[in-house]
Amino acid sequence: MPKQIRLNGFDMNCVAHQSPGLSAHPRDRGDRYNTLDYRVELARTLERGKFDALFLAGVLGI
């Protein structure tokens, strides 16, 4: 049986963590990280890309 590749999306409950400066991009929507619409849009994007999962990390912060 051939090996399978599993793709997992990762997002954190904050505006920017792994991508400083991305918020300046005109298509960035990271400021909406705390809305349901943002999460649904992210999940749909990953689904179109054939991702297997989405991990939403909870972080402490303001």
CHARMM-style PDB file with segment names, atoms N, HN, CA, C and O in Angstrom:
ATOM      1  N   MET     1       0.840  -1.171   0.000  1.00  0.00      PROA
ATOM      2  CA  MET     1       0.000   0.000   0.000  1.00  0.00      PROA
ATOM      3  C   MET     1       0.894   1.246   0.000  1.00  0.00      PROA
ATOM      4  O   MET     1       1.825   1.341   0.799  1.00  0.00      PROA
ATOM      5  N   PRO     2       0.613   2.197  -0.892  1.00  0.00      PROA
ATOM      6  CA  PRO     2       1.449   3.405  -0.941  1.00  0.00      PROA
ATOM      7  C   PRO     2       1.239   4.278   0.299  1.00  0.00      PROA
ATOM      8  O   PRO     2       0.160   4.297   0.891  1.00  0.00      PROA
ATOM      9  N   LYS     3       2.290   4.992   0.670  1.00  0.00      PROA
ATOM     10  HN  LYS     3       3.166   4.977   0.189  1.00  0.00      PROA
ATOM     11  CA  LYS     3       2.190   5.904   1.805  1.00  0.00      PROA
ATOM     12  C   LYS     3       1.322   7.095   1.439  1.00  0.00      PROA
ATOM     13  O   LYS     3       1.311   7.539   0.291  1.00  0.00      PROA
ATOM     14  N   GLN     4       0.592   7.611   2.425  1.00  0.00      PROA
ATOM     15  HN  GLN     4       0.600   7.250   3.357  1.00  0.00      PROA
ATOM     16  CA  GLN     4      -0.260   8.766   2.210  1.00  0.00      PROA
ATOM     17  C   GLN     4       0.332   9.980   2.910  1.00  0.00      PROA
ATOM     18  O   GLN     4       0.954   9.862   3.966  1.00  0.00      PROA
ATOM     19  N   ILE     5       0.135  11.126   2.321  1.00  0.00      PROA
ATOM     20  HN  ILE     5      -0.370  11.223   1.463  1.00  0.00      PROA
ATOM     21  CA  ILE     5       0.547  12.382   2.935  1.00  0.00      PROA
ATOM     22  C   ILE     5      -0.692  13.010   3.569  1.00  0.00      PROA
ATOM     23  O   ILE     5      -1.726  13.155   2.917  1.00  0.00      PROA
ATOM     24  N   ARG     6      -0.584  13.372   4.812  1.00  0.00      PROA
ATOM     25  HN  ARG     6       0.256  13.255   5.342  1.00  0.00      PROA
ATOM     26  CA  ARG     6      -1.673  14.048   5.523  1.00  0.00      PROA
ATOM     27  C   ARG     6      -1.340  15.536   5.630  1.00  0.00      PROA
ATOM     28  O   ARG     6      -0.254  15.906   6.076  1.00  0.00      PROA
ATOM     29  N   LEU     7      -2.267  16.370   5.225  1.00  0.00      PROA
ATOM     30  HN  LEU     7      -3.150  16.069   4.863  1.00  0.00      PROA
ATOM     31  CA  LEU     7      -2.077  17.814   5.295  1.00  0.00      PROA
ATOM     32  C   LEU     7      -2.923  18.380   6.430  1.00  0.00      PROA
ATOM     33  O   LEU     7      -4.119  18.101   6.525  1.00  0.00      PROA
ATOM     34  N   ASN     8      -2.293  19.174   7.285  1.00  0.00      PROA
ATOM     35  HN  ASN     8      -1.322  19.400   7.207  1.00  0.00      PROA
ATOM     36  CA  ASN     8      -2.979  19.748   8.428  1.00  0.00      PROA
ATOM     37  C   ASN     8      -2.765  21.255   8.434  1.00  0.00      PROA
ATOM     38  O   ASN     8      -1.628  21.726   8.412  1.00  0.00      PROA
ATOM     39  N   GLY     9      -3.855  22.007   8.462  1.00  0.00      PROA
ATOM     40  HN  GLY     9      -4.779  21.625   8.480  1.00  0.00      PROA
ATOM     41  CA  GLY     9      -3.764  23.452   8.597  1.00  0.00      PROA
ATOM     42  C   GLY     9      -3.606  23.823  10.060  1.00  0.00      PROA
ATOM     43  O   GLY     9      -4.085  23.107  10.939  1.00  0.00      PROA
ATOM     44  N   PHE    10      -2.936  24.939  10.327  1.00  0.00      PROA
ATOM     45  HN  PHE    10      -2.547  25.520   9.613  1.00  0.00      PROA
ATOM     46  CA  PHE    10      -2.672  25.374  11.700  1.00  0.00      PROA
ATOM     47  C   PHE    10      -2.980  26.857  11.804  1.00  0.00      PROA
ATOM     48  O   PHE    10      -2.520  27.647  10.980  1.00  0.00      PROA
ATOM     49  N   ASP    11      -3.754  27.238  12.808  1.00  0.00      PROA
ATOM     50  HN  ASP    11      -4.128  26.596  13.477  1.00  0.00      PROA
ATOM     51  CA  ASP    11      -4.043  28.652  13.034  1.00  0.00      PROA
ATOM     52  C   ASP    11      -4.070  28.891  14.530  1.00  0.00      PROA
ATOM     53  O   ASP    11      -4.443  28.018  15.313  1.00  0.00      PROA
ATOM     54  N   MET    12      -3.664  30.102  14.912  1.00  0.00      PROA
ATOM     55  HN  MET    12      -3.361  30.811  14.276  1.00  0.00      PROA
ATOM     56  CA  MET    12      -3.625  30.463  16.326  1.00  0.00      PROA
ATOM     57  C   MET    12      -4.638  31.567  16.603  1.00  0.00      PROA
ATOM     58  O   MET    12      -4.996  32.335  15.710  1.00  0.00      PROA
ATOM     59  N   ASN    13      -5.086  31.634  17.827  1.00  0.00      PROA
ATOM     60  HN  ASN    13      -4.795  31.010  18.552  1.00  0.00      PROA
ATOM     61  CA  ASN    13      -6.084  32.601  18.245  1.00  0.00      PROA
ATOM     62  C   ASN    13      -5.426  33.962  18.505  1.00  0.00      PROA
ATOM     63  O   ASN    13      -5.478  34.489  19.616  1.00  0.00      PROA
ATOM     64  N   CYS    14      -4.812  34.515  17.463  1.00  0.00      PROA
ATOM     65  HN  CYS    14      -4.770  34.087  16.560  1.00  0.00      PROA
ATOM     66  CA  CYS    14      -4.169  35.820  17.563  1.00  0.00      PROA
ATOM     67  C   CYS    14      -4.039  36.403  16.154  1.00  0.00      PROA
ATOM     68  O   CYS    14      -4.213  35.698  15.159  1.00  0.00      PROA
ATOM     69  N   VAL    15      -3.732  37.686  16.087  1.00  0.00      PROA
ATOM     70  HN  VAL    15      -3.590  38.258  16.895  1.00  0.00      PROA
ATOM     71  CA  VAL    15      -3.650  38.360  14.787  1.00  0.00      PROA
ATOM     72  C   VAL    15      -2.491  37.835  13.960  1.00  0.00      PROA
ATOM     73  O   VAL    15      -2.677  37.488  12.793  1.00  0.00      PROA
ATOM     74  N   ALA    16      -1.305  37.770  14.533  1.00  0.00      PROA
ATOM     75  HN  ALA    16      -1.154  38.052  15.481  1.00  0.00      PROA
ATOM     76  CA  ALA    16      -0.126  37.286  13.801  1.00  0.00      PROA
ATOM     77  C   ALA    16       0.837  36.642  14.786  1.00  0.00      PROA
ATOM     78  O   ALA    16       1.070  37.162  15.877  1.00  0.00      PROA
ATOM     79  N   HSD    17       1.386  35.520  14.391  1.00  0.00      PROA
ATOM     80  HN  HSD    17       1.197  35.098  13.504  1.00  0.00      PROA
ATOM     81  CA  HSD    17       2.385  34.860  15.230  1.00  0.00      PROA
ATOM     82  C   HSD    17       3.550  34.396  14.366  1.00  0.00      PROA
ATOM     83  O   HSD    17       4.690  34.813  14.570  1.00  0.00      PROA
ATOM     84  N   GLN    18       3.263  33.551  13.422  1.00  0.00      PROA
ATOM     85  HN  GLN    18       2.337  33.213  13.255  1.00  0.00      PROA
ATOM     86  CA  GLN    18       4.296  32.997  12.557  1.00  0.00      PROA
ATOM     87  C   GLN    18       4.533  33.844  11.307  1.00  0.00      PROA
ATOM     88  O   GLN    18       5.421  33.540  10.510  1.00  0.00      PROA
ATOM     89  N   SER    19       3.754  34.889  11.136  1.00  0.00      PROA
ATOM     90  HN  SER    19       3.032  35.136  11.783  1.00  0.00      PROA
ATOM     91  CA  SER    19       3.846  35.670   9.902  1.00  0.00      PROA
ATOM     92  C   SER    19       3.859  37.177  10.185  1.00  0.00      PROA
ATOM     93  O   SER    19       2.953  37.885   9.743  1.00  0.00      PROA
ATOM     94  N   PRO    20       4.857  37.679  10.906  1.00  0.00      PROA
ATOM     95  CA  PRO    20       4.892  39.115  11.177  1.00  0.00      PROA
ATOM     96  C   PRO    20       5.016  39.913   9.882  1.00  0.00      PROA
ATOM     97  O   PRO    20       5.771  39.543   8.983  1.00  0.00      PROA
ATOM     98  N   GLY    21       4.281  40.990   9.799  1.00  0.00      PROA
ATOM     99  HN  GLY    21       3.667  41.291  10.529  1.00  0.00      PROA
ATOM    100  CA  GLY    21       4.317  41.833   8.605  1.00  0.00      PROA
ATOM    101  C   GLY    21       3.262  41.489   7.578  1.00  0.00      PROA
ATOM    102  O   GLY    21       2.979  42.298   6.695  1.00  0.00      PROA
ATOM    103  N   LEU    22       2.672  40.306   7.671  1.00  0.00      PROA
ATOM    104  HN  LEU    22       2.903  39.649   8.388  1.00  0.00      PROA
ATOM    105  CA  LEU    22       1.662  39.899   6.699  1.00  0.00      PROA
ATOM    106  C   LEU    22       0.414  40.769   6.790  1.00  0.00      PROA
ATOM    107  O   LEU    22      -0.319  40.912   5.811  1.00  0.00      PROA
ATOM    108  N   SER    23       0.173  41.346   7.955  1.00  0.00      PROA
ATOM    109  HN  SER    23       0.768  41.229   8.751  1.00  0.00      PROA
ATOM    110  CA  SER    23      -1.022  42.171   8.126  1.00  0.00      PROA
ATOM    111  C   SER    23      -1.030  43.384   7.200  1.00  0.00      PROA
ATOM    112  O   SER    23      -2.075  44.005   7.008  1.00  0.00      PROA
ATOM    113  N   ALA    24       0.109  43.724   6.633  1.00  0.00      PROA
ATOM    114  HN  ALA    24       0.958  43.219   6.790  1.00  0.00      PROA
ATOM    115  CA  ALA    24       0.175  44.842   5.684  1.00  0.00      PROA
ATOM    116  C   ALA    24      -0.307  44.434   4.288  1.00  0.00      PROA
ATOM    117  O   ALA    24      -0.547  45.297   3.443  1.00  0.00      PROA
ATOM    118  N   HSD    25      -0.451  43.126   4.041  1.00  0.00      PROA
ATOM    119  HN  HSD    25      -0.256  42.426   4.728  1.00  0.00      PROA
ATOM    120  CA  HSD    25      -0.901  42.654   2.730  1.00  0.00      PROA
ATOM    121  C   HSD    25      -2.383  43.004   2.555  1.00  0.00      PROA
ATOM    122  O   HSD    25      -3.169  42.812   3.483  1.00  0.00      PROA
ATOM    123  N   PRO    26      -2.776  43.513   1.388  1.00  0.00      PROA
ATOM    124  CA  PRO    26      -4.173  43.932   1.192  1.00  0.00      PROA
ATOM    125  C   PRO    26      -5.203  42.812   1.331  1.00  0.00      PROA
ATOM    126  O   PRO    26      -6.363  43.087   1.639  1.00  0.00      PROA
ATOM    127  N   ARG    27      -4.810  41.569   1.115  1.00  0.00      PROA
ATOM    128  HN  ARG    27      -3.868  41.346   0.865  1.00  0.00      PROA
ATOM    129  CA  ARG    27      -5.770  40.458   1.212  1.00  0.00      PROA
ATOM    130  C   ARG    27      -5.751  39.777   2.580  1.00  0.00      PROA
ATOM    131  O   ARG    27      -6.491  38.817   2.796  1.00  0.00      PROA
ATOM    132  N   ASP    28      -4.915  40.256   3.506  1.00  0.00      PROA
ATOM    133  HN  ASP    28      -4.314  41.036   3.330  1.00  0.00      PROA
ATOM    134  CA  ASP    28      -4.846  39.655   4.838  1.00  0.00      PROA
ATOM    135  C   ASP    28      -6.130  39.918   5.610  1.00  0.00      PROA
ATOM    136  O   ASP    28      -6.644  41.037   5.607  1.00  0.00      PROA
ATOM    137  N   ARG    29      -6.644  38.894   6.268  1.00  0.00      PROA
ATOM    138  HN  ARG    29      -6.226  37.986   6.271  1.00  0.00      PROA
ATOM    139  CA  ARG    29      -7.864  39.008   7.080  1.00  0.00      PROA
ATOM    140  C   ARG    29      -7.604  38.571   8.515  1.00  0.00      PROA
ATOM    141  O   ARG    29      -8.534  38.221   9.241  1.00  0.00      PROA
ATOM    142  N   GLY    30      -6.338  38.591   8.921  1.00  0.00      PROA
ATOM    143  HN  GLY    30      -5.582  38.875   8.330  1.00  0.00      PROA
ATOM    144  CA  GLY    30      -5.963  38.114  10.248  1.00  0.00      PROA
ATOM    145  C   GLY    30      -6.598  38.876  11.389  1.00  0.00      PROA
ATOM    146  O   GLY    30      -6.704  38.353  12.498  1.00  0.00      PROA
ATOM    147  N   ASP    31      -7.023  40.106  11.138  1.00  0.00      PROA
ATOM    148  HN  ASP    31      -6.937  40.531  10.236  1.00  0.00      PROA
ATOM    149  CA  ASP    31      -7.655  40.883  12.205  1.00  0.00      PROA
ATOM    150  C   ASP    31      -9.036  40.344  12.556  1.00  0.00      PROA
ATOM    151  O   ASP    31      -9.616  40.750  13.563  1.00  0.00      PROA
ATOM    152  N   ARG    32      -9.568  39.444  11.749  1.00  0.00      PROA
ATOM    153  HN  ARG    32      -9.097  39.114  10.931  1.00  0.00      PROA
ATOM    154  CA  ARG    32     -10.882  38.844  12.019  1.00  0.00      PROA
ATOM    155  C   ARG    32     -10.742  37.463  12.658  1.00  0.00      PROA
ATOM    156  O   ARG    32     -11.677  36.663  12.628  1.00  0.00      PROA
ATOM    157  N   TYR    33      -9.566  37.184  13.240  1.00  0.00      PROA
ATOM    158  HN  TYR    33      -8.806  37.834  13.264  1.00  0.00      PROA
ATOM    159  CA  TYR    33      -9.285  35.854  13.780  1.00  0.00      PROA
ATOM    160  C   TYR    33     -10.295  35.394  14.828  1.00  0.00      PROA
ATOM    161  O   TYR    33     -10.447  34.194  15.056  1.00  0.00      PROA
ATOM    162  N   ASN    34     -10.982  36.330  15.462  1.00  0.00      PROA
ATOM    163  HN  ASN    34     -10.859  37.305  15.277  1.00  0.00      PROA
ATOM    164  CA  ASN    34     -11.896  35.962  16.542  1.00  0.00      PROA
ATOM    165  C   ASN    34     -13.359  35.897  16.105  1.00  0.00      PROA
ATOM    166  O   ASN    34     -14.258  35.953  16.944  1.00  0.00      PROA
ATOM    167  N   THR    35     -13.601  35.780  14.806  1.00  0.00      PROA
ATOM    168  HN  THR    35     -12.871  35.734  14.125  1.00  0.00      PROA
ATOM    169  CA  THR    35     -14.973  35.662  14.306  1.00  0.00      PROA
ATOM    170  C   THR    35     -15.210  34.278  13.708  1.00  0.00      PROA
ATOM    171  O   THR    35     -14.288  33.636  13.205  1.00  0.00      PROA
ATOM    172  N   LEU    36     -16.436  33.842  13.772  1.00  0.00      PROA
ATOM    173  HN  LEU    36     -17.185  34.364  14.181  1.00  0.00      PROA
ATOM    174  CA  LEU    36     -16.785  32.546  13.190  1.00  0.00      PROA
ATOM    175  C   LEU    36     -16.607  32.565  11.672  1.00  0.00      PROA
ATOM    176  O   LEU    36     -16.158  31.578  11.090  1.00  0.00      PROA
ATOM    177  N   ASP    37     -16.951  33.668  11.037  1.00  0.00      PROA
ATOM    178  HN  ASP    37     -17.316  34.470  11.510  1.00  0.00      PROA
ATOM    179  CA  ASP    37     -16.813  33.756   9.575  1.00  0.00      PROA
ATOM    180  C   ASP    37     -15.375  33.527   9.129  1.00  0.00      PROA
ATOM    181  O   ASP    37     -15.142  32.879   8.109  1.00  0.00      PROA
ATOM    182  N   TYR    38     -14.414  34.045   9.876  1.00  0.00      PROA
ATOM    183  HN  TYR    38     -14.603  34.571  10.706  1.00  0.00      PROA
ATOM    184  CA  TYR    38     -12.996  33.846   9.551  1.00  0.00      PROA
ATOM    185  C   TYR    38     -12.641  32.363   9.593  1.00  0.00      PROA
ATOM    186  O   TYR    38     -11.987  31.844   8.687  1.00  0.00      PROA
ATOM    187  N   ARG    39     -13.078  31.689  10.654  1.00  0.00      PROA
ATOM    188  HN  ARG    39     -13.609  32.110  11.390  1.00  0.00      PROA
ATOM    189  CA  ARG    39     -12.773  30.258  10.809  1.00  0.00      PROA
ATOM    190  C   ARG    39     -13.428  29.418   9.713  1.00  0.00      PROA
ATOM    191  O   ARG    39     -12.810  28.496   9.181  1.00  0.00      PROA
ATOM    192  N   VAL    40     -14.672  29.738   9.379  1.00  0.00      PROA
ATOM    193  HN  VAL    40     -15.173  30.487   9.811  1.00  0.00      PROA
ATOM    194  CA  VAL    40     -15.387  28.996   8.328  1.00  0.00      PROA
ATOM    195  C   VAL    40     -14.703  29.220   6.980  1.00  0.00      PROA
ATOM    196  O   VAL    40     -14.521  28.274   6.214  1.00  0.00      PROA
ATOM    197  N   GLU    41     -14.328  30.451   6.689  1.00  0.00      PROA
ATOM    198  HN  GLU    41     -14.475  31.220   7.311  1.00  0.00      PROA
ATOM    199  CA  GLU    41     -13.638  30.748   5.429  1.00  0.00      PROA
ATOM    200  C   GLU    41     -12.303  30.007   5.348  1.00  0.00      PROA
ATOM    201  O   GLU    41     -11.941  29.478   4.297  1.00  0.00      PROA
ATOM    202  N   LEU    42     -11.578  29.974   6.459  1.00  0.00      PROA
ATOM    203  HN  LEU    42     -11.872  30.404   7.313  1.00  0.00      PROA
ATOM    204  CA  LEU    42     -10.309  29.248   6.501  1.00  0.00      PROA
ATOM    205  C   LEU    42     -10.529  27.757   6.260  1.00  0.00      PROA
ATOM    206  O   LEU    42      -9.797  27.139   5.487  1.00  0.00      PROA
ATOM    207  N   ALA    43     -11.522  27.181   6.911  1.00  0.00      PROA
ATOM    208  HN  ALA    43     -12.117  27.683   7.539  1.00  0.00      PROA
ATOM    209  CA  ALA    43     -11.812  25.753   6.743  1.00  0.00      PROA
ATOM    210  C   ALA    43     -12.207  25.436   5.300  1.00  0.00      PROA
ATOM    211  O   ALA    43     -11.795  24.413   4.753  1.00  0.00      PROA
ATOM    212  N   ARG    44     -12.993  26.298   4.693  1.00  0.00      PROA
ATOM    213  HN  ARG    44     -13.328  27.129   5.138  1.00  0.00      PROA
ATOM    214  CA  ARG    44     -13.395  26.066   3.303  1.00  0.00      PROA
ATOM    215  C   ARG    44     -12.210  26.168   2.347  1.00  0.00      PROA
ATOM    216  O   ARG    44     -12.114  25.403   1.387  1.00  0.00      PROA
ATOM    217  N   THR    45     -11.319  27.105   2.607  1.00  0.00      PROA
ATOM    218  HN  THR    45     -11.397  27.726   3.386  1.00  0.00      PROA
ATOM    219  CA  THR    45     -10.113  27.233   1.780  1.00  0.00      PROA
ATOM    220  C   THR    45      -9.265  25.977   1.879  1.00  0.00      PROA
ATOM    221  O   THR    45      -8.793  25.459   0.868  1.00  0.00      PROA
ATOM    222  N   LEU    46      -9.071  25.486   3.104  1.00  0.00      PROA
ATOM    223  HN  LEU    46      -9.454  25.907   3.925  1.00  0.00      PROA
ATOM    224  CA  LEU    46      -8.289  24.269   3.290  1.00  0.00      PROA
ATOM    225  C   LEU    46      -8.977  23.062   2.658  1.00  0.00      PROA
ATOM    226  O   LEU    46      -8.310  22.187   2.105  1.00  0.00      PROA
ATOM    227  N   GLU    47     -10.293  23.012   2.735  1.00  0.00      PROA
ATOM    228  HN  GLU    47     -10.834  23.723   3.184  1.00  0.00      PROA
ATOM    229  CA  GLU    47     -11.028  21.908   2.121  1.00  0.00      PROA
ATOM    230  C   GLU    47     -10.838  21.897   0.604  1.00  0.00      PROA
ATOM    231  O   GLU    47     -10.666  20.837   0.003  1.00  0.00      PROA
ATOM    232  N   ARG    48     -10.870  23.073  -0.005  1.00  0.00      PROA
ATOM    233  HN  ARG    48     -11.009  23.934   0.484  1.00  0.00      PROA
ATOM    234  CA  ARG    48     -10.625  23.154  -1.458  1.00  0.00      PROA
ATOM    235  C   ARG    48      -9.221  22.664  -1.809  1.00  0.00      PROA
ATOM    236  O   ARG    48      -8.995  22.116  -2.888  1.00  0.00      PROA
ATOM    237  N   GLY    49      -8.276  22.871  -0.878  1.00  0.00      PROA
ATOM    238  HN  GLY    49      -8.460  23.317  -0.001  1.00  0.00      PROA
ATOM    239  CA  GLY    49      -6.909  22.417  -1.082  1.00  0.00      PROA
ATOM    240  C   GLY    49      -6.679  20.973  -0.688  1.00  0.00      PROA
ATOM    241  O   GLY    49      -5.539  20.511  -0.678  1.00  0.00      PROA
ATOM    242  N   LYS    50      -7.749  20.247  -0.359  1.00  0.00      PROA
ATOM    243  HN  LYS    50      -8.676  20.623  -0.367  1.00  0.00      PROA
ATOM    244  CA  LYS    50      -7.710  18.824   0.006  1.00  0.00      PROA
ATOM    245  C   LYS    50      -6.957  18.562   1.313  1.00  0.00      PROA
ATOM    246  O   LYS    50      -6.355  17.501   1.479  1.00  0.00      PROA
ATOM    247  N   PHE    51      -6.988  19.537   2.252  1.00  0.00      PROA
ATOM    248  HN  PHE    51      -7.476  20.399   2.117  1.00  0.00      PROA
ATOM    249  CA  PHE    51      -6.378  19.324   3.559  1.00  0.00      PROA
ATOM    250  C   PHE    51      -7.220  18.334   4.350  1.00  0.00      PROA
ATOM    251  O   PHE    51      -8.430  18.232   4.147  1.00  0.00      PROA
ATOM    252  N   ASP    52      -6.574  17.612   5.247  1.00  0.00      PROA
ATOM    253  HN  ASP    52      -5.591  17.696   5.412  1.00  0.00      PROA
ATOM    254  CA  ASP    52      -7.251  16.599   6.067  1.00  0.00      PROA
ATOM    255  C   ASP    52      -7.795  17.167   7.365  1.00  0.00      PROA
ATOM    256  O   ASP    52      -8.782  16.657   7.895  1.00  0.00      PROA
ATOM    257  N   ALA    53      -7.172  18.206   7.882  1.00  0.00      PROA
ATOM    258  HN  ALA    53      -6.370  18.620   7.451  1.00  0.00      PROA
ATOM    259  CA  ALA    53      -7.571  18.703   9.197  1.00  0.00      PROA
ATOM    260  C   ALA    53      -7.192  20.167   9.351  1.00  0.00      PROA
ATOM    261  O   ALA    53      -6.389  20.708   8.590  1.00  0.00      PROA
ATOM    262  N   LEU    54      -7.787  20.787  10.349  1.00  0.00      PROA
ATOM    263  HN  LEU    54      -8.440  20.347  10.967  1.00  0.00      PROA
ATOM    264  CA  LEU    54      -7.463  22.152  10.749  1.00  0.00      PROA
ATOM    265  C   LEU    54      -7.296  22.155  12.259  1.00  0.00      PROA
ATOM    266  O   LEU    54      -8.223  21.800  12.987  1.00  0.00      PROA
ATOM    267  N   PHE    55      -6.122  22.551  12.735  1.00  0.00      PROA
ATOM    268  HN  PHE    55      -5.369  22.840  12.143  1.00  0.00      PROA
ATOM    269  CA  PHE    55      -5.852  22.645  14.160  1.00  0.00      PROA
ATOM    270  C   PHE    55      -5.948  24.099  14.565  1.00  0.00      PROA
ATOM    271  O   PHE    55      -5.223  24.938  14.030  1.00  0.00      PROA
ATOM    272  N   LEU    56      -6.829  24.415  15.502  1.00  0.00      PROA
ATOM    273  HN  LEU    56      -7.417  23.733  15.937  1.00  0.00      PROA
ATOM    274  CA  LEU    56      -6.989  25.775  16.007  1.00  0.00      PROA
ATOM    275  C   LEU    56      -6.375  25.826  17.407  1.00  0.00      PROA
ATOM    276  O   LEU    56      -6.942  25.306  18.368  1.00  0.00      PROA
ATOM    277  N   ALA    57      -5.214  26.459  17.500  1.00  0.00      PROA
ATOM    278  HN  ALA    57      -4.754  26.881  16.719  1.00  0.00      PROA
ATOM    279  CA  ALA    57      -4.500  26.520  18.758  1.00  0.00      PROA
ATOM    280  C   ALA    57      -5.013  27.673  19.609  1.00  0.00      PROA
ATOM    281  O   ALA    57      -5.150  28.798  19.128  1.00  0.00      PROA
ATOM    282  N   GLY    58      -5.289  27.392  20.847  1.00  0.00      PROA
ATOM    283  HN  GLY    58      -5.177  26.478  21.237  1.00  0.00      PROA
ATOM    284  CA  GLY    58      -5.664  28.444  21.785  1.00  0.00      PROA
ATOM    285  C   GLY    58      -4.402  28.986  22.437  1.00  0.00      PROA
ATOM    286  O   GLY    58      -3.576  28.215  22.925  1.00  0.00      PROA
ATOM    287  N   VAL    59      -4.248  30.281  22.448  1.00  0.00      PROA
ATOM    288  HN  VAL    59      -4.919  30.908  22.052  1.00  0.00      PROA
ATOM    289  CA  VAL    59      -3.069  30.892  23.052  1.00  0.00      PROA
ATOM    290  C   VAL    59      -3.506  31.926  24.078  1.00  0.00      PROA
ATOM    291  O   VAL    59      -4.604  32.476  23.984  1.00  0.00      PROA
ATOM    292  N   LEU    60      -2.666  32.184  25.036  1.00  0.00      PROA
ATOM    293  HN  LEU    60      -1.774  31.738  25.113  1.00  0.00      PROA
ATOM    294  CA  LEU    60      -2.939  33.231  26.017  1.00  0.00      PROA
ATOM    295  C   LEU    60      -2.433  34.547  25.476  1.00  0.00      PROA
ATOM    296  O   LEU    60      -1.367  34.595  24.861  1.00  0.00      PROA
ATOM    297  N   GLY    61      -3.158  35.588  25.687  1.00  0.00      PROA
ATOM    298  HN  GLY    61      -4.023  35.549  26.186  1.00  0.00      PROA
ATOM    299  CA  GLY    61      -2.747  36.906  25.231  1.00  0.00      PROA
ATOM    300  C   GLY    61      -3.898  37.879  25.314  1.00  0.00      PROA
ATOM    301  O   GLY    61      -5.003  37.530  25.727  1.00  0.00      PROA
ATOM    302  N   ILE    62      -3.626  39.088  24.920  1.00  0.00      PROA
ATOM    303  HN  ILE    62      -2.728  39.372  24.584  1.00  0.00      PROA
ATOM    304  CA  ILE    62      -4.671  40.106  24.970  1.00  0.00      PROA
ATOM    305  C   ILE    62      -5.440  40.151  23.667  1.00  0.00      PROA
ATOM    306  OT1 ILE    62      -6.363  40.952  23.523  1.00  0.00      PROA
TER     307      ILE     62
END
